[in-house]
Amino acid sequence: MGTNKLNVLQLMLLFLVGVALCQNDTDEVSGIYIVTLKQAPSAHLFFNELSQNHRIGLKKHPHSTKSNTFHKLRNVSRSDPYYGSYISRVHDSLLRRVLRGQKYLKLYSYHYLINGFAVLVTPEQADKLSRRREVANVVLDFSVRTDTTHTPEFLGLPEGAWPQEGGYDSAGEGIVIGLVDTGIDPTHPSFSDSIEANAYPVPQHFSGICEVTRDFPSGSCNRKLVGARHFAASAITRGIFNYSKDYASPFDGDGHGTHTASIASGNHGIPVVVSGHLFGNASGMAPRSHVAIYKALYKGFGGFAADVVAAIDQAAQDGVDIISLSITPNRRPPGVATFFNPIDMALLTAVKAGIFVVQAAGNTGPAPRSVSSFSPWIFTVGAASHDRVYNNLISLGNNVTLSGAGLASGTNDTMYTLISAAHAMCNDTGAPTDMYIGECQDPSTLNPDLVAGNLLICSYSVRFVLGVSTIKQALQTAKNLSAAGVVFYLDPFVLGFQINPTPMDIPGIIIPSANDSKVLLQYYNSSLVRDGTTKKIVKFGAVASISGGLEPDFSYSAPKVMYYSARGPDPEDNSFDNADILKPNLVAPGNSIWGAWSSLGTDSTEFQGEEFAMMSGTSMAAPHVAGLAALIKKKFPGFSPAAIASALSTTASLHDKNGGPIMAQRAYSNPDVNQSPATAFDMGSGFVNATAALDPGLIFDSSYDDLISFLCGINGSAPVVLNYTGQTCDGVSTMRGSDLNLPSITIGKLNQTREVNRTVLNVGVNETFRVGWSAPFGVSLKIMPTHFFIAAGEKQVLTVSLNATRNDTAASYGRIGLFGDQGHIINIPLSVIYKFLYNVSSY
């Protein structure tokens, strides 16, 4: 949708909103609703036809492994453009019949993953639509939010995974990663197609387009960036879209989308230069893969489900192989279960079509049940640290040394006088009346004669956290006043906020500890010399030197689960019920990650105007896994999404780089002090192991029909399943989440006993496995068989029997390990929450 069409849409909206607001007698104001119909979407129809043909083909050629079912599926489904326009006409006809003569505005027609539309109507009109027999669901639109130079080395890609792909220059080739995010800066060298000597074509199975607008001119896409679209109709109808900042195009005015895209797929060997300093060379996890951008998130307001569903629907129709979502809903979905929401259900159909879906766990940790990615068909990723840390030091004149953050040069061991901004005011060296003077945002308020040649002390207050004050402006103040450098101390009111390394083009340091900040200020204040009569300062006696923070330190223990990374157990609904599904699935690098940055990106003010930025969050962890999934998809093109998920999960690491247990931070305040060994609800199966995932040995596979059986097994879900998928639960053999063939076992309520089965498929060599396990506290465990031989291509069923040995309401954890004589180790986490020794319910 180009700029002109968006302007027309906005004018239509203004008219319709005006009409709605004038209807004061009804006291009803229009809202955006997502309406789904009972008729199946096109992906279901084509998939069912193709599956039937595929089964016939297998009977004729049972040993053929050359066909790629899912690529064929998406090619077939796009070969008939009539179906999409037909569905759109059906939607228009329904709206005209139901809302005859009334005002409304249809924003989108969805036809590929779900059959439905987004429409601006009043609550009364929405009720009319919900009563139609053709209509399945009517859901009020809801908001969503956004949730590297060293991580390839930390993950062992150069020596491990990339050589298996033929080197970095072919890692992920032919795989298209679709990112639903804030857009992309197409001019960034991380997305150039002229970096590599050997040209590579756009994959034939991808049919996406590149929108052309004033902000995203012709030629923006290439063989690397193969598609780019934007979706903003819901935002525009709400009147919150800012054309000057949000850009009615795929261009990234935020920075977040450019950053995540480069982590997954950015070119290899791109120099990271920030504030004039070189911080190494960047690479995505799958540097030869292709990028398709679906912009549905924006700087000022985040995004809305109606736009996100449209983006997902289009990505699947275009033929992406992987969808990466660094976004989560702002609230837990209401209804029968968290799984039944428009985004997750659209992704269910995407998975049916063979697309691997990755989503950030959310940044709402470390509280239990804080995870914001719910469904078993979505691969949920939490954030962990890696071992590269940028630290700089300040050495005080009293021989005390304090550590800090700051990507800055040092003072070369030269001691400089310290002077606080609070004592450097023009025409006054006493305490200021303006509490914001200490933030160093305005050079006109400070005396250049006092500041010049000295280290200026500034306060890092909550206004920096809110973006009202910035490090960049404080640095500009210091430069304007010819200061030798800047020292930031943490204001005591900044509680529980972690300061990331920040680029500085002059010597500087941020002291992120409140206690260390007190030490600095006590030394500074005790060194002041005051006039005995006037009490005015006559000498600034404190001195210090800054050691630069440009060189990374790799001595830190890693990985560890970051305090902000959302935790399990997975909430099944709005009550306190827990789903029998492990979330997160695993953790990946998400803290202090270098990535490409939009030339006009504003998400982090400290990196404005830079080509790279260092960001933290589960948003950064998810695209790491998306890129690694591309490597698996290339090596095993016939792997289903469940198989890819299994390969990533069963091979995950349980130990940090020093051989100790992976730790999890458990508090915002002093997180490295408040930590303990990570559990499955902190890190899922563990920390992603890229090399091992390319040789998993055994996998746990599951089908779309299994997922339907699981959904049908949820109490009261039958009509919702029918509404979203077009499939009836009548006659379906239902199963609990614990019975899904997942590479983990999670049981919310163990009422005396439970028996679950898992089926493994050997995708490696003939191998004999020994089974070992550790039982969760309060549970006895038995697994059969304890030893087995499995030939390549064959399956083996494992029966796991659990018995409660005590009444207990605390979650406990165990593990099952399959140890092969050819070196494969399969890790299966086991979690049990409520244990009942006696029968207390019919659960």
Secondary structure, DSSP 4 states (H G I P E B T S, - for coil): --HHHHHHHHHHHHHHHHHHHH-TTTT---EEEEEEESSPPHHHHHHHHHHHHHHHHHHHSTT-----HHHHHHHHHHS-HHHHHHHHHHHHHHHHHHTTT---EEEEEE-SSS-EEEEEE-HHHHHHHHTSTTEEEEEE--EEEE---SHHHHTTIIIIIHHHTTSGGGTTTT-EEEEEES-B-TTSGGG-SSSSSS--PPPTT----B---SSS-TT---SSEEEEEE--HHHHHTT---HHHH-SSSB-SSSHHHHHHHHHHPPTTEEEEETTEEEEEE--SSTTSEEEEEE-EETTTEEEHHHHHHHHHHHHHHT-SEEEE-EEESSPPPSS-TT-SHHHHHHHHHHHTT-EEEEE--S-TTSTT------TTSEEEEEE--S-B--EEEEETTS-EEEEB-B----TT--EEEEEGGG-BTT--S--S-TTGGG---GGGB-HHHHTTSEEEEEE-HHHHHTSS-HHHHHHHHHHTT-SEEEEEE-TT--S-PPPP-B-SSSEEEE--HHHHHHHHHHHHHTEEE-TTT--EEEE--EEEEE---S-B--S---EE-TTS---SPB-SSSS-B-SS-SS-EEEE-SSEEEE--TT--SSGGGTT-SEEEE-SHHHHHHHHHHHHHHHHHH-TT--HHHHHHHHHHT-B-B-TTSSBPEEE--SSSTTTSEEE--HHHHTT-B--HHHHTS-SEE----HHHHHHHHHTSTT-HHHHHHHHS---TT-----GGGS--SSEEEEEEESEEEEEEEEEE-SS-EEEEEEEEPPTTEEEEEE-SEEEE-TT-EEEEEEEEEE-S-B-S-EEEEEEEEETTS-EEEEEEEEEEEESS-----
